[in-house]
Amino acid sequence: MLTGVESSQLEFLNYKKYAKLVEFFGTAITPGYLSRIRRVSPSFLDNCGYQKAIWGMRCFSFDLNSMERLIDCCPHCGKTLAYRFSAGPCYCALCGGDLRAGPKEIVPISSPRAIDFLRYLVDPAPDADKSWDRPERLRCLSRSEIFATIVTLGNLLECEKLGGIDEAVLTRGEQFDLSHDTLIEATEAVLGWPGGFHSATEKVRSVKRHLVNRSHPLLPGIPRGMKSLKTFLKEEMGRSGSWKTRQHNFTSDRGKATRIHYLFPKSVEADVRALGLPRAEVLEIYRTGAVICPAPELRNELSAPGKSEGVHIVDFLERVPEGSDGVRLRDLVIASRSSRHPWAAVFDAVFKGDVRITQARCQPFARRFYTQDAVKLTEICVAANPQVDASTEISKIEAAFYLSTGTGMILSLRQAGLLPSEKLTLQDVWKFQDQFITTSEILSRMRAAGERTTIRDLWCRIDSVGLERAATGLGVLRRDEGEVFLSCAKDAAGS
């Protein structure tokens, strides 16, 4: 009666308690998300003169509209701001100092998309976008559940940065306050579902967020009133055990995908095993549309054609006739250039029928393919450029494929300092190929030229001309010396 406002409007502005949750303007949250310390944005107080409710959320250290860092102490007396006393929204209740004179610091935001998503989830402001095309797997969750996942994951990431792996950190006090970087990281992880989410959960798996971690630390942090969310997350994290993740970068201007960080389900792994190619090359083949990507979410992220176009890799290979006539496809590709071999372009031509192949099923993976279209294949290799970016991470098995050697050789090259001891990228492989040549490559190039020899005979010939190995005990020569050797061998074979 005093305010002249209908009771239904006032009811909306009050926190409703149910199932150990409260309703924050339509989004259910745990009371632990609300701070007992008052925080304000000096610029907003100066312009609008009132306290925003969302500033009371402990996960936000900044205003979601202006990106101004919130202050929780009086700029004049230094005392903590509180709710229990009031001198008006713009003044300190203890000294009467003007809060509008406080520091006006803008926090750097690396992802405006993440901020828009957070506003969609929880911001009651009328200009906040209330429509969002969520990842497919998240459409069964409410905004409240997605927000709880972000906040809980953010707390784990914050604990990981603060050393929470070494000792247990309880859910108390300021541990629930998040830095803006961590909040953005957690939001991007959820937006990048499932790949980004699973990567983040693996990162915090060892965090001692609670006294007892019988399961993944994310689950105990979910509010007790959200049992269905706990069940969903447990199932999602259980799925990740049989999937593999790695980041892949592409330089192609086809489609909108340039950076792929994705978990690869068993159907994609089956295609990888069937072809015997690195995952990055298989993804690029999906992008060309020559074959069907079996994972819908990955297909969308790659901007690959739908199921109506192309063939399935496994089905296609089952129809490839047996035989070993012609030249081994792998030898032709390696002989076409010293590095940056366009494997995806080669198999794209195979799947489109431009290059005919046979397979010797007794041989492993990509080594089993043969072709009689040697001239056409060489033209493709010379003309095509690899679309997988140099910064793409690769495993030691994939490095062994690119260098046409074994994983034991990769370990030896690392120990000799010829390859990095930490993460491997395509750039590392290409740099090695520009500087060095392996005996495996020499053998491939000699076979492609029609010359047959063994590794023992090859080393006898190398030693006879006085060439030195680039590293003791390894089958590696310097690139310039190896090219001279191959040129002499070609001349000798011709004569």
C-alpha positions in Angstrom: 0.0 0.0 0.0 2.8 2.4 0.8 4.6 1.9 -2.4 1.6 1.7 -4.7 3.0 -1.4 -6.3 1.2 -4.7 -6.9 2.1 -7.5 -4.5 3.1 -9.8 -7.5 5.8 -7.3 -8.5 7.2 -7.2 -5.0 7.1 -10.9 -4.7 9.3 -11.2 -7.8 11.9 -9.0 -6.1 12.2 -11.2 -3.1 14.3 -14.3 -2.8 12.1 -17.4 -2.7 13.6 -20.3 -0.7 12.9 -23.8 -1.9 15.0 -27.1 -1.9 17.9 -25.2 -0.3 18.0 -22.8 -3.3 16.8 -19.2 -3.7 15.3 -17.6 -6.8 17.4 -14.8 -8.2 15.1 -13.0 -10.7 14.0 -16.3 -12.3 17.4 -18.2 -11.9 17.6 -20.6 -9.0 20.9 -20.3 -7.1 22.4 -21.5 -3.8 22.5 -18.8 -1.1 26.3 -19.3 -1.0 26.5 -17.5 -4.3 25.4 -14.3 -2.6 28.0 -12.2 -0.7 27.5 -10.6 2.7 29.9 -7.9 1.6 28.5 -5.0 -0.4 30.2 -4.3 -3.7 29.6 -1.3 -6.1 30.6 0.2 -9.4 31.6 3.8 -8.8 30.8 4.9 -12.4 27.4 3.2 -12.3 26.5 4.9 -9.0 27.6 8.2 -10.4 25.4 7.8 -13.5 22.4 5.9 -12.1 22.5 6.2 -8.3 21.3 2.8 -7.2 22.7 -0.6 -6.2 22.4 -3.4 -8.7 21.3 -6.8 -7.4 23.8 -8.7 -9.5 26.7 -7.0 -7.8 25.9 -9.2 -4.8 26.8 -12.4 -6.8 30.2 -13.5 -5.4 31.3 -14.9 -8.8 31.3 -11.4 -10.4 34.2 -9.2 -9.6 33.1 -6.6 -12.3 30.0 -5.1 -13.7 28.6 -7.2 -16.6 27.7 -4.1 -18.6 30.6 -1.6 -18.2 33.3 -4.2 -17.3 34.3 -1.9 -14.4 35.9 -3.7 -11.4 33.6 -3.6 -8.3 35.0 -2.2 -5.1 34.1 -3.6 -1.7 36.0 -1.1 0.5 35.4 2.6 1.1 37.9 4.7 -0.9 38.1 7.1 2.0 38.3 5.1 5.2 39.2 1.7 3.8 36.5 -0.1 5.7 34.6 -3.0 4.2 31.2 -2.1 2.8 28.3 -3.9 4.3 24.5 -4.2 4.0 23.5 -4.0 7.7 24.0 -0.2 7.9 23.0 2.3 5.1 23.7 5.9 4.4 22.2 5.6 0.9 23.6 3.6 -2.1 26.3 6.2 -2.9 27.9 6.7 0.5 29.9 4.7 3.1 27.7 3.9 6.1 30.7 4.3 8.5 32.4 7.5 7.4 30.0 9.0 4.9 32.5 9.0 2.1 31.3 9.3 -1.4 31.7 5.8 -3.1 31.4 7.5 -6.5 35.0 8.8 -6.0 36.3 5.2 -5.9 38.7 3.8 -8.5 37.2 3.2 -11.9 39.2 0.3 -13.3 38.1 -1.5 -16.5 39.0 -5.2 -16.4 40.3 -6.7 -19.7 37.8 -9.2 -21.2 39.1 -11.8 -23.6 35.7 -13.1 -24.7 32.7 -10.8 -25.1 30.7 -13.9 -26.1 31.2 -15.4 -22.6 29.9 -12.1 -21.0 26.8 -12.2 -23.2 26.2 -15.8 -22.2 26.5 -15.0 -18.5 24.1 -12.2 -18.9 21.7 -14.5 -20.7 21.9 -16.9 -17.7 21.5 -14.7 -14.7 21.4 -10.9 -15.4 17.9 -9.5 -14.6 18.6 -6.3 -16.6 15.9 -5.8 -19.3 18.5 -5.3 -22.0 20.1 -8.8 -21.4 19.6 -11.2 -24.3 17.3 -14.0 -23.2 17.7 -16.1 -26.3 20.8 -18.3 -26.9 21.6 -21.1 -29.3 23.1 -23.5 -26.7 25.3 -26.5 -27.6 23.0 -29.5 -28.3 23.9 -31.5 -25.2 23.0 -28.5 -22.9 19.5 -27.9 -24.2 18.1 -30.3 -21.6 19.5 -28.1 -18.8 17.9 -25.0 -17.3 19.7 -21.7 -17.1 20.1 -22.3 -13.4 21.9 -25.6 -13.9 24.2 -24.2 -16.6 25.1 -21.2 -14.3 25.8 -23.6 -11.4 28.1 -25.7 -13.6 30.0 -22.6 -14.6 30.4 -21.2 -11.1 31.4 -24.6 -9.7 33.9 -25.3 -12.5 35.2 -21.7 -12.1 35.9 -22.3 -8.4 37.8 -25.5 -9.2 39.9 -23.6 -11.8 40.6 -20.8 -9.2 41.6 -23.4 -6.6 43.9 -25.0 -9.2 45.6 -21.7 -9.8 45.9 -21.1 -6.0 47.6 -24.4 -5.4 44.5 -26.4 -4.3 46.1 -29.6 -5.7 48.6 -29.7 -2.8 46.1 -29.3 0.1 42.4 -29.4 0.7 40.5 -26.1 0.3 37.1 -25.8 1.9 34.1 -24.1 0.4 34.2 -21.1 2.7 35.0 -17.4 2.8 36.6 -15.7 -0.2 37.3 -19.0 -2.0 34.0 -18.5 -3.8 35.1 -15.2 -5.3 36.4 -15.6 -8.8 38.8 -13.6 -10.9 37.4 -12.4 -14.2 39.9 -14.5 -16.1 38.8 -17.7 -14.3 35.1 -16.9 -14.8 35.7 -16.4 -18.5 37.7 -19.6 -18.8 34.9 -21.6 -17.1 32.2 -20.0 -19.3 34.2 -20.7 -22.5 34.7 -24.3 -21.3 30.9 -24.8 -21.1 30.3 -23.0 -24.3 32.8 -25.3 -26.0 30.8 -28.4 -24.9 31.8 -31.2 -24.9 35.5 -30.7 -25.8 36.1 -27.5 -23.8 34.2 -28.9 -20.8 36.1 -32.2 -20.7 39.4 -30.5 -21.0 38.6 -28.2 -18.1 37.4 -31.0 -15.9 40.6 -33.0 -16.6 42.6 -29.9 -15.6 40.9 -29.8 -12.2 40.5 -33.5 -11.6 43.2 -33.5 -8.8 42.0 -30.3 -7.1 41.2 -31.0 -3.4 38.2 -28.7 -3.3 36.5 -30.6 -0.5 37.7 -32.6 2.4 36.6 -35.9 0.8 36.8 -36.4 -3.0 35.3 -39.8 -3.7 34.3 -38.6 -7.2 35.4 -35.9 -9.5 35.6 -32.6 -7.4 33.0 -30.9 -9.7 30.2 -33.1 -8.4 30.4 -32.2 -4.6 30.4 -28.5 -5.5 27.0 -28.6 -7.3 24.2 -27.2 -5.1 22.4 -29.9 -3.2 19.1 -28.9 -4.7 20.3 -29.9 -8.2 20.4 -33.7 -8.1 19.5 -34.1 -11.8 22.4 -31.8 -12.7 24.8 -34.0 -10.7 23.5 -37.1 -12.6 23.9 -35.4 -15.9 27.4 -34.2 -15.2 28.4 -37.6 -13.9 27.2 -39.3 -17.1 28.9 -36.6 -19.3 32.3 -37.1 -17.5 31.9 -40.8 -17.7 31.6 -40.5 -21.5 34.9 -38.8 -21.8 36.8 -41.9 -20.7 36.5 -43.5 -24.2 37.1 -40.3 -26.1 40.3 -38.5 -27.1 40.8 -34.8 -27.3 43.3 -32.6 -29.0 43.3 -29.1 -30.5 43.5 -28.8 -34.3 44.0 -25.6 -36.3 43.2 -25.1 -39.9 44.3 -22.4 -42.3 41.7 -23.2 -44.9 39.2 -20.3 -45.7 36.5 -22.9 -46.3 33.7 -22.7 -43.8 33.9 -20.9 -40.4 35.9 -23.3 -38.4 39.5 -22.4 -37.9 40.3 -23.8 -34.5 38.9 -27.2 -33.4 39.2 -28.5 -29.9 37.0 -31.6 -29.8 36.6 -34.9 -28.1 36.7 -37.7 -30.7 34.1 -40.5 -30.2 34.7 -44.1 -31.2 33.2 -43.6 -34.6 35.8 -41.0 -35.5 38.6 -43.1 -33.9 37.4 -46.0 -36.1 38.0 -43.8 -39.2 41.4 -42.8 -37.9 42.4 -46.4 -37.4 41.0 -47.5 -40.8 43.0 -44.9 -42.7 46.1 -45.0 -40.6 46.3 -41.2 -40.8 46.8 -38.6 -38.0 43.5 -37.2 -36.6 44.2 -33.7 -38.0 44.4 -35.2 -41.5 41.1 -37.1 -41.1 39.4 -33.9 -39.9 40.5 -32.1 -43.0 39.2 -34.9 -45.2 35.8 -34.5 -43.4 35.9 -30.8 -44.2 36.4 -31.4 -47.9 33.1 -33.4 -48.0 34.6 -36.4 -49.8 33.6 -38.5 -46.8 30.9 -38.3 -44.1 31.9 -37.1 -40.6 30.0 -39.6 -38.3 29.8 -37.2 -35.3 27.1 -34.5 -35.8 28.5 -32.0 -33.3 32.0 -32.3 -34.8 30.5 -32.1 -38.3 28.8 -28.8 -37.4 32.0 -27.3 -35.9 34.0 -28.3 -39.0 31.3 -26.8 -41.3 31.5 -30.2 -43.1 28.7 -31.3 -45.5 25.8 -33.4 -44.2 25.2 -37.1 -44.4 23.6 -36.8 -47.9 27.0 -36.1 -49.4 30.1 -38.3 -49.4 30.7 -41.9 -48.2 31.7 -43.5 -45.0 35.4 -44.2 -44.7 35.1 -47.7 -43.3 32.5 -48.7 -45.9 34.6 -47.3 -48.7 37.7 -49.1 -47.7 35.9 -52.4 -47.4 35.1 -52.1 -51.1 38.7 -51.4 -52.2 40.1 -54.4 -54.1 43.0 -56.3 -52.9 46.4 -56.2 -54.6 49.8 -54.6 -54.6 50.3 -53.7 -58.2 51.9 -50.3 -58.9 53.7 -48.1 -56.3 53.0 -47.8 -52.7 50.9 -44.7 -52.2 52.9 -43.7 -49.1 56.2 -43.8 -51.0 54.8 -41.6 -53.8 53.6 -38.9 -51.3 56.9 -38.9 -49.4 58.9 -38.7 -52.7 56.8 -35.7 -54.0 58.3 -33.2 -51.6 60.6 -33.0 -48.6 58.0 -31.8 -46.0 54.4 -30.6 -45.7 52.9 -33.6 -47.4 49.3 -33.0 -48.3 47.8 -36.3 -47.0 44.3 -35.0 -46.8 44.4 -33.8 -50.5 45.7 -37.2 -51.5 42.9 -39.2 -49.8 40.3 -36.7 -50.9 41.3 -37.6 -54.5 41.1 -41.3 -53.6 37.6 -41.0 -52.1 36.4 -39.0 -55.1 37.7 -41.6 -57.5 40.3 -39.4 -59.1 43.1 -41.7 -57.9 42.5 -45.5 -57.9 44.0 -47.6 -55.2 44.3 -51.3 -54.1 45.2 -52.6 -50.7 47.4 -55.4 -49.4 45.5 -56.3 -46.2 48.5 -58.0 -44.7 50.3 -54.6 -44.3 49.5 -52.1 -41.6 47.4 -48.9 -42.1 48.4 -46.4 -44.7 51.3 -48.6 -45.9 48.9 -51.1 -47.4 47.6 -48.8 -50.2 49.0 -49.1 -53.7 48.2 -47.1 -56.9 49.0 -47.2 -60.6 48.1 -43.6 -61.0 51.6 -42.4 -60.0 51.8 -39.4 -62.3 48.3 -38.1 -61.3 49.1 -38.6 -57.6 52.4 -36.8 -57.9 50.7 -33.8 -59.6 48.2 -33.6 -56.7 51.0 -33.6 -54.2 53.0 -30.9 -55.9 50.0 -28.7 -56.4 48.3 -29.1 -53.0 49.2 -27.4 -49.8 48.3 -28.8 -46.4 45.4 -27.1 -44.8 46.3 -28.3 -41.2 48.0 -25.4 -39.5 51.6 -25.7 -38.2 50.6 -25.0 -34.6 48.4 -28.2 -34.4 49.5 -30.5 -31.6 50.4 -34.1 -32.6 51.2 -37.3 -30.6 54.5 -39.2 -30.9 52.7 -41.8 -32.9 51.5 -39.2 -35.4 55.0 -37.7 -35.5 56.3 -41.2 -36.3 53.8 -41.3 -39.2 54.9 -38.0 -40.7 58.6 -38.9 -40.4 57.9 -42.5 -41.7 59.6 -44.0 -38.7 58.8 -45.7 -35.4 57.9 -44.2 -32.0 61.2 -45.5 -30.6 63.0 -43.3 -33.1 60.9 -40.3 -32.0 62.1 -40.8 -28.4 65.7 -41.1 -29.6 65.3 -37.9 -31.7 64.0 -36.1 -28.6 66.9 -37.3 -26.5 69.3 -36.2 -29.2 67.7 -32.7 -29.1 66.5 -32.9 -32.7 62.9 -32.8 -31.6 61.4 -30.9 -28.7 61.0 -32.9 -25.4 57.7 -31.3 -24.6 54.6 -31.0 -26.8 55.0 -31.7 -30.5 53.4 -29.7 -33.2 53.4 -30.0 -37.0 55.8 -27.1 -37.1 58.4 -29.2 -35.2 58.0 -32.0 -37.7 58.3 -29.7 -40.7 61.3 -27.9 -39.3 63.0 -31.3 -38.7 62.2 -32.4 -42.3 63.7 -29.2 -43.7 67.0 -29.8 -41.9 67.3 -33.6 -41.8 66.3 -36.7 -43.8 65.7 -40.1 -42.3 66.8 -43.4 -43.9 63.1 -44.3 -44.0 62.5 -41.4 -46.3 65.5 -42.3 -48.4 64.2 -45.8 -48.8 60.7 -44.5 -49.7 62.1 -42.2 -52.4 64.2 -45.0 -53.8 61.3 -47.4 -53.9 59.1 -44.7 -55.6 61.8 -44.4 -58.3 61.8 -48.2 -58.8 64.9 -49.0 -57.0 64.8 -51.9 -54.5 67.3 -52.0 -51.6 67.5 -53.0 -47.9 68.3 -50.8 -44.9 71.6 -52.7 -44.5 72.6 -52.2 -48.1 71.6 -48.5 -47.8 73.9 -47.9 -44.8 76.8 -49.7 -46.5 76.4 -47.3 -49.5 76.1 -44.2 -47.2 79.2 -45.2 -45.2 81.1 -45.9 -48.4 80.7 -42.3 -49.5 81.7 -41.0 -46.0 78.4 -39.4 -45.0 78.1 -38.8 -41.2 75.0 -39.3 -39.2 73.3 -36.2 -37.7 73.2 -37.9 -34.3 75.2 -40.9 -33.1 73.4 -44.2 -33.7 70.4 -42.7 -35.5 69.4 -43.2 -39.1 69.3 -39.5 -39.8 71.4 -37.4 -42.3 71.5 -33.7 -42.9 69.0 -32.8 -45.6 71.6 -31.3 -48.1 73.9 -34.3 -47.8 71.0 -36.7 -48.1 69.7 -35.0 -51.3 73.1 -35.2 -52.8 73.3 -38.9 -52.0 69.8 -39.5 -53.6 70.8 -37.6 -56.7 74.0 -39.7 -57.1 72.0 -42.9 -56.5 69.5 -41.8 -59.2 72.3 -41.1 -61.7 73.9 -44.5 -60.9 70.6 -46.3 -61.4 70.1 -44.5 -64.7 73.5 -45.5 -66.1 
